[in-house]
Amino acid sequence: MASTLITALSFIVSAGCVGDRLIGRIAWEQSRIVDLTHSFGGDTIVWPTEQDFKLIVQHAEHTEHTELGYYYSSNRIEMQEHGGTHIDAPIHFSEGKQTLDQIPMEHLIGAGVRIDVTESCGRDQDYRVAISDIERWEAKHGQTPYGAIVLLDTGYAKFWPNRKAYLGTELRGPEGVRALHFPGLHPEAAAWLVRKRHVKAVGIDTASIDDGQSTAFETHVALLSHNVPVFENLANLDDLPDRGFDVIALPMKIKGGTGGPLRIIAVLPTSR
């Protein structure tokens, strides 16, 4: 199964340059894949005003073996666009911008960098990642490549799926929204990434790219108004190096969607 996935992915970017290195079939076969996606299930964390993810079994166990001798099972799902590991399409916070199906594929595939802000976020649950955090990272690891996909590691993925620890509250509805506490990206830093580094996309391992106490969602606006999609509720960022990996983020292609479930992976050399 793994070899089939690697072969299939190699055709997506065969003979193409993604990030700092040329990815071809040999590179794929020598790479390690890290899944940055939380599984969807009954414990999937959603926004306090949204309904929970539901997997509805449509074929009971005793009916799955048909009279013709083959096994068959099928389920139905009910979910929000913006629950679990998902993508925010630009239209989510910017009128007239790209819907989910209009996002160019090249904005979803590219060189990734991981900016570790776990120490600051551990001290302040409402921490907002600043330009100074990015500049400090660049002083140590080199300039963020133009057109990179920037992933912010706050350390909050370790709390998943504990709603209280992850969101700062177990309350639902408008009261739950007011009680949210988790880190995010400062809007000035978001604008800097767009203006100075021309990023393709930005991801984070919290429920929102804006911090939990945000009421105007300026960071969403700063990114999405420039057609820079956002990835939220990411997993396993602590399994990535600071740079030297590639990101493939493929959402469900929903026509007219403002967002949707996302299967996102990182690809890095096995030596890392």
N, C-alpha and C positions, 0 to 999 in steps of 0.2 A: 504493500500500500504506500509506504513512504517513497519507494523508488518511482512509483507511478505519479505521485504528487510532484516530485522533483522534476521528472521528465516533462510533465504538463507545464509547470512553471517556467521551465527553460524555454519553451516555445513562446511564452508571453514576452520575454525580454531577450530572446536569442539574438546575438550579434548586436545588442544594444548596450549603451553605456548608462548604467544606473548608479548615480552617486560617484564615489571616488574610484571605482574599479569596474572593469569590463566583466559582465556576467554572461557566461555561456554555459554550455552543458557541463563542461568539466568543473567549472566553479560551483555549479549547483550540487554536483555529486560530492564535492569536498566541503560542503557547508552544513551548518547546524541551523535548524529551524526552531524558533522560540514562539510559542503561541501566546499572544498578548490579549487573548479574549477570555472573558468569564463565560462559563456555560450558562445557558438560559434555562431557568427552572422556576419552581414555586418560590424559591428564596431570592430570586433576582431583585436587586434593588432598583426601585423606580422613584421618580419625583413624588413628594408627598401628596400632590393633587392628582396623581395618575393611578390607574387601576393596575393591579399586579399582573405579571405574565401568567398565562394559563395554557397548559397543555391538556387538551381534552381528548381522551381515548374514545375513538369512534367504533372500534371493533373489539368486542369482548373476547377474552381468551378462548372461550369454547367455540367461537365462530371463525377463528383465524386459520384453521385448517379446513380448506374448502372441499366440496364434494369432488372436485376435479383433482384433488391430491396435492395441490401446492399450498404453501403457507402464505398468508396475506395479513398485513396489519397497516393501519392508517390512523393518524391523529389529526386534530385540528388545533391551531394555535390562535390565541388572542393576546395581543400585545400592543404597546404604545410604540411610536416611532423612536422615542427618546428614552428608552429604558435599557438597562444592562449596558454591555459594551456596544456603543453605537456611534454614528456619525451625525454631526449637525451640518446640513447643507446650507449654503449661503442664504437662501431665502428664509431660513428659520428666523433671522433677525435683520434682514435687509431686503426691503421690497424691490422686486424686479430682478434680483440676482438669481444665480443658478439653483434650479431644483435638483434633487438628488440624482435623477437620471441625466442631468446636463453637465455634471462635474466631469471634466476631462480625465481620462484614465491616468494621464501622466501626472496629475495632481495627487494621485493616490499611491503612486509607486516612486520611490526615490531613496536617496541616501538619508540615513537617520542619525540623529545625535540624541543622547540622553543627558539631560541636565539634572543632576542629583541635588535636590533641595530638601532632603529628608531631615537634616539636622534642624534647619530653620522651622520647618513645618512641625517637627516634634515639639518645639518650644512654644509655638503659636498656632493654634488650630485655625485661625483666621488669616494666616500668612498669605501675602500676595507676592508672587515671584516678581522681582524687580529687574530693571535693566542692569543694575549692579551685579545681580546674581549671574546673569548671562555673560557680562564682561569678565567677571571673576572666573567663570568656567572657560571662557576663551583664552584668558591669560595662561591657563594651565594646559588646555588641550588644543589650542589653535582656533582660528576663526571658524565660525559656523559656515559651512559651504552655502553659497547662494543656491536657492531652490531646494534646501534640505527639508526634511520632515522632523520637526522638533518635538521630542517627547519629554514631558516634565514628570520626574519621579519624586512625588511627595512622600512616598512611603505608605500611603493610605490603602493601597491594594491589600495590605496584610489584614485589614479589618473586614474585608468582604467575606461573607454576606451579613455581618452584624450591623443592622441599621443604626443602632445607637452610636456605635463607635465610628462608623463610616460617615454618617450624615450629621452626627451630633445630636440627634433626636430620633425618637420612635413615633412622634406625633404625625398624624396625617392631616390632609387638608391645608387650608390657609395658615392655621396655627403651626403646622409642621414646617411650612416654608419660612415663617418668621423665626423659627428656632434652629434653622440650619447653621452648622458650623463646620467648615472644612476649607482647606487652602485652595487658592486659584492663582491665575496669572493677572498681574496688574495691567490695566488698560494701556498705560504708557509703554510697558514692555511689549505688549502685543503690537502696538503701532510701530515700535522700534523694529521688531522682527519683520514686519511687512515692509517698512521703508528702507531699512539698512541691510537686511539679509534676504529679502524677497522669498520668504519661506513658502513652501507648497502647502503645508498643513501643520497644525499643532495638536498634540495629544496630551492627555493628562490622566492620572489614575484616581481621579475624584469624580463626583457626580456632575460637575460643571466646570468649564474653563474659567468662569467667574467664581470668586470665593462665595461661600455659603451665605454670607450676610449681604451680598450685593442685591440691590433693588432695581438698578437701572441697566445692569448687564452690559456695561460699557466695553468689556473685553470681547464679548460675543460680537458686538457691533464693529469694533475695531478690526476684527479678523474677517468676519463674514461679509462685511460691506466691500471688501476687496477680493471676494471670491476665494478666500482661504478657508477650506473646511476644517472642522474641529472634530477630534476623536475623544470621547469621554468614557470613563469607567474602564480604563485599560488595566491589564493584569501583567504580572511577571516582569515589570520594568527592571526590577533588581537583578534580573538574570542577563541583562545586557551590558556591554562595555559602554564607555562614554561616547565612542564613535567607532567607525569602521564596520558598520552593518547597514543593511538595506531594509526598507519597510515596504510591505505590500498590504494595503488596506482595501478590501473589496466588500462594499456594502451590498445589501439587497437592492436591485435596480428598480426602485419604485417610481413610476411615472408621476411627476408632480410632487414628489415627496419632499417634506421639509427635513427629513432625516430617516434613519432606519438602522436595523441591526447590522453589526459590522463584524466580519471575521478578519482580524488583523494579525499578521505575523512579522517577525523580524528574521532576517537571514544573515548569518555571520559565519566566518571561517571556523572550522572545527578546532583550530588551534586556540581560539579565544575562550 
